[in-house]
């Protein structure tokens, strides 16, 4: 596989962003592309899954969907290809494709990972509480001069900023609304700059949305940020495994018990100076 020269900087940024949004298993699903472009342009979009601090663990998981929502609301499904090499990091897998921004306006690039069960007790340091996880990631691409005021990604758990994400500048305090199937939800949230440890530290912003689903993020500096919202539903059940677990926890076709269903959505934001 050959990577175009103009894509190398974007790809390196993706790997940096990979350390930003992690579930309890230490892995993240995120997307990236240029957030501002010319109408009529064609540009690459990417997704990664893993942890930038441990590139040997990168993988391309089973994906339910990857698509582009056009300014007119049309959904264009994307057949993502798989790459295997990134300068500076070496042999790491990722998904990519090119999208055409044919008309002016705001596009939403979104991906959905196939659900999977994870148990924090597998690490031996936490109590067992297996959960079925649904992971989504999205970003807004602004093409030309036309915009809009809402940027739904077409997923059950939405994260909607009060202003265009490509217009956010350093020192802005921006209110986001978490919606579950279109209704405000008291989600938990995490927001952080790429150099911060997403698992903790005073600078990482965490909390719970109010009953109105709203929470505020203080974008204290320019650069790449991630805003994540998640909800847990106490809905025990059984999941039929769709793949063999890398550590042998289950095999494709196994019935795997879980206690909780977790939905997570991550919005990538490039904060301007």
C-alpha contacts under 8 A as a table, 3 or more apart, distances in Angstrom:
res1	aa1	res2	aa2	distance
1	X	83	X	6.67
1	X	84	X	7.44
1	X	85	X	7.86
3	X	7	X	6.71
3	X	8	X	7.01
4	X	7	X	5.38
4	X	8	X	6.87
5	X	8	X	5.50
6	X	9	X	6.93
6	X	10	X	7.88
7	X	10	X	5.29
7	X	11	X	6.17
7	X	44	X	7.53
8	X	11	X	5.09
8	X	12	X	6.20
8	X	86	X	7.56
8	X	87	X	7.22
9	X	12	X	5.18
9	X	13	X	6.26
10	X	13	X	5.10
10	X	14	X	6.31
10	X	32	X	7.80
10	X	33	X	6.95
10	X	34	X	7.79
11	X	14	X	4.97
11	X	15	X	6.58
11	X	86	X	6.92
12	X	15	X	5.26
12	X	16	X	6.53
12	X	86	X	7.26
12	X	87	X	7.45
12	X	88	X	7.53
13	X	16	X	5.04
13	X	17	X	6.19
14	X	17	X	5.01
14	X	18	X	6.14
14	X	31	X	7.64
14	X	32	X	6.29
14	X	48	X	7.48
15	X	18	X	5.00
15	X	19	X	7.45
15	X	48	X	7.88
15	X	52	X	5.60
16	X	19	X	6.20
16	X	20	X	7.82
16	X	52	X	6.19
16	X	194	X	6.85
17	X	20	X	5.41
17	X	21	X	7.87
17	X	30	X	7.81
17	X	52	X	7.50
17	X	194	X	5.88
17	X	224	X	7.18
17	X	225	X	7.92
18	X	21	X	6.77
18	X	28	X	6.53
18	X	29	X	7.68
18	X	30	X	6.82
18	X	48	X	7.11
18	X	49	X	7.41
18	X	50	X	6.72
18	X	51	X	5.48
18	X	52	X	5.01
19	X	22	X	7.13
19	X	28	X	7.51
19	X	51	X	5.14
19	X	52	X	4.73
19	X	53	X	6.46
19	X	194	X	7.10
19	X	197	X	7.83
19	X	198	X	7.51
20	X	28	X	7.74
20	X	192	X	7.14
20	X	193	X	7.43
20	X	194	X	5.58
20	X	195	X	7.93
20	X	196	X	7.55
20	X	197	X	7.25
20	X	198	X	5.65
20	X	225	X	7.88
20	X	226	X	6.59
21	X	27	X	7.81
21	X	28	X	5.40
21	X	29	X	7.41
21	X	30	X	7.54
21	X	198	X	6.48
21	X	226	X	6.70
21	X	228	X	7.18
21	X	266	X	7.37
22	X	25	X	7.44
22	X	26	X	5.28
22	X	27	X	5.09
22	X	28	X	4.51
22	X	29	X	7.80
22	X	51	X	7.66
22	X	198	X	7.03
22	X	199	X	7.79
23	X	26	X	5.50
23	X	27	X	5.79
23	X	28	X	6.28
24	X	27	X	7.50
24	X	120	X	6.87
25	X	118	X	7.33
25	X	120	X	7.09
26	X	50	X	7.55
26	X	51	X	6.69
27	X	49	X	6.53
27	X	50	X	4.56
27	X	51	X	5.45
28	X	48	X	7.70
28	X	49	X	5.27
28	X	50	X	5.25
28	X	51	X	6.38
29	X	47	X	7.06
29	X	48	X	5.84
29	X	49	X	4.59
29	X	50	X	6.97
29	X	113	X	7.79
29	X	135	X	7.05
29	X	136	X	7.24
29	X	137	X	6.50
29	X	266	X	7.93
30	X	47	X	5.62
30	X	48	X	5.71
30	X	49	X	6.76
30	X	136	X	7.99
30	X	137	X	5.36
30	X	138	X	7.38
30	X	266	X	6.84
30	X	268	X	7.44
31	X	45	X	7.39
31	X	46	X	5.53
31	X	47	X	4.39
31	X	48	X	6.62
31	X	109	X	7.89
31	X	110	X	7.47
31	X	111	X	7.59
31	X	137	X	6.12
31	X	138	X	6.16
31	X	139	X	6.93
31	X	268	X	6.95
32	X	45	X	6.09
32	X	46	X	5.48
32	X	47	X	6.60
32	X	139	X	7.08
32	X	268	X	7.01
33	X	43	X	7.73
33	X	44	X	6.50
33	X	45	X	4.94
33	X	46	X	6.57
33	X	141	X	7.75
34	X	37	X	6.78
34	X	43	X	7.81
34	X	141	X	6.82
35	X	139	X	7.62
35	X	140	X	6.16
35	X	141	X	4.33
35	X	142	X	5.94
35	X	166	X	6.27
35	X	270	X	7.42
36	X	141	X	5.68
36	X	142	X	4.76
36	X	143	X	6.01
36	X	166	X	7.02
37	X	41	X	6.89
37	X	141	X	7.21
37	X	142	X	6.12
37	X	143	X	4.78
37	X	144	X	6.58
38	X	41	X	5.55
38	X	101	X	7.86
38	X	104	X	7.94
38	X	143	X	5.02
38	X	144	X	4.94
39	X	101	X	5.78
39	X	102	X	6.11
39	X	103	X	5.62
39	X	104	X	4.95
39	X	105	X	7.70
39	X	143	X	4.67
39	X	144	X	4.62
40	X	100	X	6.76
40	X	101	X	5.13
40	X	102	X	4.38
40	X	103	X	6.11
40	X	104	X	7.59
40	X	143	X	7.89
41	X	100	X	6.03
41	X	101	X	5.43
41	X	102	X	6.88
42	X	98	X	6.49
42	X	99	X	5.51
42	X	100	X	4.34
42	X	101	X	6.00
43	X	98	X	5.35
43	X	99	X	5.62
43	X	100	X	6.73
43	X	101	X	7.98
44	X	96	X	6.78
44	X	97	X	5.55
44	X	98	X	4.17
44	X	99	X	6.18
45	X	96	X	5.63
45	X	97	X	5.65
45	X	98	X	6.05
45	X	99	X	7.00
45	X	109	X	7.81
46	X	94	X	7.29
46	X	95	X	5.55
46	X	96	X	4.34
46	X	97	X	6.75
47	X	94	X	6.16
47	X	95	X	5.16
47	X	96	X	6.45
47	X	111	X	7.64
48	X	58	X	7.75
48	X	59	X	7.67
48	X	60	X	7.03
48	X	93	X	7.69
48	X	94	X	5.05
48	X	95	X	6.45
49	X	58	X	6.01
49	X	59	X	5.86
49	X	60	X	6.20
49	X	61	X	7.09
49	X	94	X	7.26
50	X	54	X	7.74
50	X	55	X	7.25
50	X	57	X	6.06
50	X	58	X	4.45
50	X	59	X	6.35
51	X	54	X	5.47
51	X	55	X	6.34
51	X	57	X	7.02
51	X	58	X	6.69
52	X	55	X	5.54
54	X	57	X	5.79
54	X	58	X	7.52
55	X	58	X	5.36
55	X	89	X	7.25
55	X	92	X	6.67
56	X	92	X	7.20
58	X	92	X	5.94
58	X	93	X	6.32
58	X	94	X	7.96
59	X	92	X	7.29
59	X	93	X	5.57
59	X	94	X	6.93
60	X	82	X	7.71
60	X	93	X	6.05
60	X	94	X	5.74
60	X	95	X	6.89
61	X	113	X	6.98
61	X	114	X	7.65
62	X	113	X	6.24
62	X	114	X	5.46
63	X	66	X	7.64
63	X	111	X	7.67
63	X	112	X	5.97
63	X	113	X	4.25
63	X	114	X	4.82
64	X	111	X	7.76
64	X	112	X	5.42
64	X	113	X	5.41
64	X	114	X	4.91
65	X	77	X	7.39
65	X	78	X	7.76
65	X	111	X	5.50
65	X	112	X	5.10
65	X	113	X	7.05
66	X	77	X	6.05
66	X	78	X	5.37
66	X	79	X	7.25
66	X	80	X	7.13
66	X	109	X	7.65
66	X	110	X	5.80
66	X	111	X	4.24
66	X	112	X	6.45
67	X	75	X	6.52
67	X	76	X	5.41
67	X	77	X	4.25
67	X	78	X	5.02
67	X	109	X	6.01
67	X	110	X	5.64
67	X	111	X	6.49
68	X	75	X	5.78
68	X	76	X	5.09
68	X	77	X	6.48
68	X	78	X	7.29
68	X	99	X	7.84
68	X	107	X	6.70
68	X	108	X	5.67
68	X	109	X	4.62
68	X	110	X	6.47
69	X	72	X	7.95
69	X	73	X	5.75
69	X	74	X	5.59
69	X	75	X	4.62
69	X	76	X	6.28
69	X	107	X	5.49
69	X	108	X	5.04
69	X	109	X	6.48
69	X	153	X	7.43
70	X	73	X	5.13
70	X	74	X	5.24
70	X	75	X	6.51
70	X	76	X	7.59
70	X	105	X	7.88
70	X	106	X	7.02
70	X	107	X	4.92
70	X	108	X	6.96
71	X	74	X	7.47
71	X	103	X	7.67
71	X	104	X	7.48
71	X	105	X	5.27
71	X	106	X	5.26
71	X	107	X	5.58
78	X	97	X	7.35
79	X	97	X	7.38
80	X	95	X	5.68
80	X	96	X	5.30
80	X	97	X	5.37
81	X	95	X	5.48
81	X	96	X	5.36
81	X	97	X	6.15
82	X	93	X	6.66
82	X	94	X	5.63
82	X	95	X	4.64
82	X	96	X	6.33
83	X	92	X	7.82
83	X	93	X	5.46
83	X	94	X	5.31
83	X	95	X	6.15
83	X	96	X	7.11
84	X	91	X	5.59
84	X	92	X	5.14
84	X	93	X	4.29
84	X	94	X	6.55
85	X	89	X	7.70
85	X	90	X	5.34
85	X	91	X	4.63
85	X	92	X	5.46
85	X	93	X	6.73
86	X	89	X	5.66
86	X	90	X	5.27
86	X	91	X	6.65
86	X	92	X	6.62
87	X	90	X	5.78
89	X	92	X	7.16
101	X	104	X	7.40
101	X	107	X	7.85
101	X	143	X	6.68
103	X	143	X	7.51
104	X	142	X	7.94
104	X	143	X	5.18
104	X	144	X	4.92
104	X	145	X	6.57
104	X	146	X	5.72
105	X	142	X	5.97
105	X	143	X	5.24
105	X	144	X	6.29
105	X	145	X	6.84
105	X	146	X	4.56
105	X	147	X	4.95
105	X	148	X	7.37
106	X	140	X	6.61
106	X	141	X	5.70
106	X	142	X	4.54
106	X	143	X	6.11
106	X	146	X	7.23
106	X	147	X	5.42
106	X	148	X	6.67
106	X	151	X	7.95
107	X	140	X	5.69
107	X	141	X	5.01
107	X	142	X	6.32
107	X	143	X	7.57
108	X	138	X	6.77
108	X	139	X	5.74
108	X	140	X	4.58
108	X	141	X	6.12
108	X	151	X	6.90
108	X	152	X	7.65
108	X	153	X	6.17
109	X	138	X	5.51
109	X	139	X	5.53
109	X	140	X	6.40
109	X	141	X	7.39
109	X	153	X	7.50
110	X	136	X	7.19
110	X	137	X	5.65
110	X	138	X	4.23
110	X	139	X	6.72
110	X	153	X	6.25
111	X	136	X	5.73
111	X	137	X	5.51
111	X	138	X	6.53
112	X	134	X	7.65
112	X	135	X	5.90
112	X	136	X	4.56
112	X	137	X	6.75
113	X	134	X	6.72
113	X	135	X	5.45
113	X	136	X	6.43
114	X	134	X	6.90
114	X	135	X	7.66
115	X	132	X	6.59
115	X	133	X	5.44
115	X	134	X	4.91
115	X	135	X	7.28
116	X	132	X	5.56
116	X	133	X	5.53
116	X	134	X	7.23
116	X	239	X	7.82
116	X	241	X	7.32
117	X	130	X	6.55
117	X	131	X	5.45
117	X	132	X	4.37
117	X	133	X	6.11
117	X	239	X	7.46
117	X	256	X	7.39
117	X	258	X	6.99
118	X	130	X	5.59
118	X	131	X	5.57
118	X	132	X	6.58
118	X	133	X	7.33
119	X	122	X	5.65
119	X	128	X	6.04
119	X	129	X	5.64
119	X	130	X	4.00
119	X	131	X	6.19
120	X	123	X	6.18
120	X	124	X	7.93
120	X	126	X	5.90
120	X	127	X	6.79
120	X	128	X	5.94
120	X	129	X	6.44
120	X	130	X	6.87
121	X	124	X	5.40
121	X	125	X	6.58
121	X	126	X	4.91
121	X	127	X	4.97
121	X	128	X	4.03
121	X	129	X	6.70
121	X	130	X	7.80
122	X	126	X	7.93
122	X	128	X	7.28
123	X	126	X	6.97
124	X	127	X	7.83
129	X	258	X	7.38
129	X	259	X	6.37
129	X	260	X	7.62
130	X	257	X	7.20
130	X	258	X	4.70
130	X	259	X	5.67
130	X	260	X	6.75
131	X	258	X	4.97
131	X	259	X	5.67
131	X	260	X	4.57
131	X	261	X	5.44
131	X	262	X	6.62
132	X	239	X	7.58
132	X	258	X	6.14
132	X	259	X	7.84
132	X	260	X	6.26
132	X	261	X	4.72
132	X	262	X	6.11
133	X	261	X	5.90
133	X	262	X	4.79
133	X	263	X	6.00
133	X	264	X	7.69
134	X	261	X	7.78
134	X	262	X	6.22
134	X	263	X	4.86
134	X	264	X	6.31
135	X	263	X	6.14
135	X	264	X	5.01
135	X	265	X	6.08
136	X	155	X	7.48
136	X	264	X	6.13
136	X	265	X	4.65
136	X	266	X	6.40
137	X	265	X	5.41
137	X	266	X	4.62
137	X	267	X	5.96
137	X	268	X	7.80
138	X	153	X	6.69
138	X	265	X	7.64
138	X	266	X	6.29
138	X	267	X	5.09
138	X	268	X	6.56
139	X	267	X	5.54
139	X	268	X	5.33
139	X	269	X	7.05
140	X	151	X	7.22
140	X	165	X	7.04
140	X	166	X	7.40
141	X	166	X	7.76
142	X	145	X	7.98
142	X	146	X	7.93
142	X	147	X	7.00
142	X	166	X	7.20
143	X	146	X	7.32
148	X	151	X	7.70
148	X	164	X	7.84
149	X	162	X	7.83
149	X	163	X	7.05
149	X	164	X	6.96
150	X	160	X	6.89
150	X	161	X	7.84
151	X	160	X	6.37
152	X	155	X	7.74
152	X	158	X	6.46
152	X	159	X	7.61
152	X	160	X	6.83
153	X	158	X	6.79
154	X	158	X	7.66
155	X	158	X	6.19
155	X	181	X	7.95
156	X	179	X	7.76
156	X	180	X	5.69
156	X	181	X	4.96
156	X	182	X	7.68
157	X	178	X	6.89
157	X	179	X	5.63
157	X	180	X	4.75
157	X	181	X	6.49
157	X	230	X	7.74
157	X	263	X	6.87
157	X	264	X	7.14
157	X	265	X	6.48
158	X	177	X	7.88
158	X	178	X	5.62
158	X	179	X	5.08
158	X	180	X	6.62
158	X	181	X	7.99
158	X	182	X	7.90
158	X	265	X	6.94
159	X	176	X	6.43
159	X	177	X	5.78
159	X	178	X	4.86
159	X	179	X	6.69
159	X	228	X	7.97
159	X	229	X	7.04
159	X	265	X	7.22
159	X	266	X	7.88
159	X	267	X	7.17
160	X	176	X	5.33
160	X	177	X	5.17
160	X	178	X	6.56
160	X	179	X	7.98
161	X	164	X	6.84
161	X	165	X	6.86
161	X	174	X	6.86
161	X	175	X	5.99
161	X	176	X	4.25
161	X	177	X	6.45
162	X	174	X	6.58
162	X	175	X	5.68
162	X	176	X	5.98
162	X	177	X	7.82
163	X	167	X	7.20
163	X	168	X	7.40
163	X	174	X	7.36
164	X	167	X	5.35
164	X	168	X	6.88
165	X	168	X	5.40
165	X	269	X	6.06
165	X	270	X	7.60
165	X	271	X	7.91
166	X	269	X	7.08
166	X	270	X	6.73
166	X	271	X	7.23
166	X	272	X	7.82
167	X	271	X	7.67
167	X	272	X	7.29
168	X	172	X	6.55
168	X	174	X	7.98
168	X	270	X	7.76
168	X	271	X	5.42
168	X	272	X	6.26
169	X	172	X	5.77
169	X	219	X	7.44
169	X	221	X	7.98
169	X	222	X	6.69
169	X	271	X	5.10
169	X	272	X	4.45
169	X	273	X	5.69
170	X	219	X	5.58
170	X	220	X	5.57
170	X	221	X	4.66
170	X	222	X	4.94
170	X	271	X	6.12
170	X	272	X	6.12
170	X	273	X	5.54
171	X	218	X	6.67
171	X	219	X	5.36
171	X	220	X	4.77
171	X	221	X	6.36
172	X	218	X	6.06
172	X	219	X	5.49
172	X	220	X	7.20
173	X	216	X	6.44
173	X	217	X	5.62
173	X	218	X	4.41
173	X	219	X	6.19
174	X	216	X	5.44
174	X	217	X	5.40
174	X	218	X	6.55
174	X	219	X	7.71
175	X	214	X	6.46
175	X	215	X	5.54
175	X	216	X	4.19
175	X	217	X	6.38
176	X	213	X	7.96
176	X	214	X	5.52
176	X	215	X	5.45
176	X	216	X	6.06
176	X	217	X	7.63
177	X	184	X	7.05
177	X	209	X	7.93
177	X	212	X	7.63
177	X	213	X	5.04
177	X	214	X	4.36
177	X	215	X	6.51
178	X	184	X	5.83
178	X	185	X	5.85
178	X	186	X	7.43
178	X	187	X	6.53
178	X	209	X	7.48
178	X	213	X	4.84
178	X	214	X	6.36
178	X	229	X	7.09
179	X	182	X	5.21
179	X	183	X	4.94
179	X	184	X	4.41
179	X	185	X	5.49
179	X	213	X	6.54
180	X	183	X	5.19
180	X	184	X	6.16
180	X	185	X	5.78
184	X	211	X	6.84
184	X	212	X	5.30
184	X	213	X	4.48
184	X	214	X	7.86
185	X	209	X	7.35
185	X	210	X	7.64
185	X	211	X	6.16
185	X	212	X	6.64
185	X	213	X	4.67
186	X	208	X	6.32
186	X	209	X	4.78
186	X	210	X	5.37
186	X	211	X	5.25
186	X	212	X	7.19
186	X	213	X	5.19
186	X	214	X	7.97
186	X	231	X	7.85
187	X	208	X	5.71
187	X	209	X	5.37
187	X	210	X	7.98
187	X	213	X	6.81
187	X	229	X	6.05
187	X	230	X	5.55
187	X	231	X	5.19
188	X	206	X	7.42
188	X	207	X	5.72
188	X	208	X	4.28
188	X	209	X	6.17
188	X	229	X	5.59
188	X	230	X	5.46
188	X	231	X	6.46
189	X	205	X	7.91
189	X	206	X	5.47
189	X	207	X	5.55
189	X	208	X	5.95
189	X	209	X	7.19
189	X	215	X	7.87
189	X	227	X	7.27
189	X	228	X	5.45
189	X	229	X	4.38
189	X	230	X	6.50
190	X	204	X	7.12
190	X	205	X	5.53
190	X	206	X	4.41
190	X	207	X	6.88
190	X	227	X	6.01
190	X	228	X	5.22
190	X	229	X	6.62
191	X	204	X	6.22
191	X	205	X	5.11
191	X	206	X	6.55
191	X	217	X	6.81
191	X	225	X	7.12
191	X	226	X	5.63
191	X	227	X	4.52
191	X	228	X	6.26
192	X	196	X	6.46
192	X	198	X	6.69
192	X	203	X	7.39
192	X	204	X	5.17
192	X	205	X	6.30
192	X	225	X	5.70
192	X	226	X	5.85
192	X	227	X	7.04
193	X	196	X	5.70
193	X	204	X	7.86
193	X	221	X	7.93
193	X	223	X	7.34
193	X	224	X	6.18
193	X	225	X	4.63
193	X	226	X	6.84
194	X	197	X	7.95
194	X	223	X	7.90
194	X	224	X	6.03
194	X	225	X	5.99
194	X	226	X	7.67
196	X	201	X	7.59
196	X	203	X	7.27
196	X	204	X	6.95
197	X	200	X	5.82
197	X	201	X	6.67
197	X	204	X	7.54
198	X	201	X	7.80
198	X	204	X	6.56
200	X	204	X	6.29
201	X	204	X	5.76
202	X	205	X	7.75
205	X	217	X	7.25
208	X	215	X	7.19
209	X	212	X	7.34
209	X	213	X	5.01
209	X	214	X	5.05
209	X	215	X	4.94
210	X	213	X	5.13
210	X	214	X	5.64
210	X	215	X	6.99
211	X	214	X	7.58
219	X	222	X	7.49
219	X	271	X	7.40
221	X	271	X	7.37
221	X	273	X	7.47
222	X	270	X	7.50
222	X	271	X	4.79
222	X	272	X	5.23
222	X	273	X	4.97
223	X	270	X	5.47
223	X	271	X	4.97
223	X	272	X	6.50
223	X	273	X	7.64
224	X	268	X	7.39
224	X	269	X	5.95
224	X	270	X	4.47
224	X	271	X	6.10
225	X	268	X	6.19
225	X	269	X	5.20
225	X	270	X	6.09
225	X	271	X	6.99
226	X	266	X	6.62
226	X	267	X	5.84
226	X	268	X	4.88
226	X	269	X	6.04
227	X	266	X	5.68
227	X	267	X	5.24
227	X	268	X	6.63
227	X	269	X	7.59
228	X	264	X	7.03
228	X	265	X	5.68
228	X	266	X	4.39
228	X	267	X	6.38
229	X	264	X	5.80
229	X	265	X	5.55
229	X	266	X	6.67
230	X	262	X	6.88
230	X	263	X	5.43
230	X	264	X	4.29
230	X	265	X	6.44
231	X	262	X	5.69
231	X	263	X	5.48
231	X	264	X	6.80
232	X	260	X	6.37
232	X	261	X	5.60
232	X	262	X	4.45
232	X	263	X	6.60
233	X	260	X	5.65
233	X	261	X	5.06
233	X	262	X	6.34
234	X	259	X	6.57
234	X	260	X	4.81
234	X	261	X	6.52
235	X	259	X	6.34
235	X	260	X	5.47
235	X	261	X	6.21
236	X	257	X	7.53
236	X	258	X	5.51
236	X	259	X	4.11
236	X	260	X	5.65
236	X	261	X	7.51
237	X	257	X	5.91
237	X	258	X	5.59
237	X	259	X	6.63
238	X	255	X	5.91
238	X	256	X	5.29
238	X	257	X	4.49
238	X	258	X	6.09
239	X	254	X	8.00
239	X	255	X	5.59
239	X	256	X	5.08
239	X	257	X	6.41
239	X	258	X	7.44
240	X	252	X	7.47
240	X	253	X	5.59
240	X	254	X	5.63
240	X	255	X	4.72
240	X	256	X	6.28
241	X	244	X	7.50
241	X	250	X	7.14
241	X	251	X	6.45
241	X	252	X	4.76
241	X	253	X	5.08
241	X	254	X	5.36
241	X	255	X	6.45
241	X	256	X	6.84
242	X	251	X	7.79
242	X	252	X	4.81
242	X	253	X	6.29
243	X	251	X	6.02
243	X	252	X	4.27
243	X	253	X	7.62
244	X	248	X	6.92
244	X	250	X	5.97
244	X	251	X	4.06
244	X	252	X	5.03
245	X	248	X	5.06
245	X	249	X	5.58
245	X	250	X	5.36
245	X	251	X	6.05
246	X	249	X	7.57
248	X	251	X	6.98
250	X	254	X	6.31
250	X	256	X	7.49
251	X	254	X	5.62
258	X	261	X	7.72
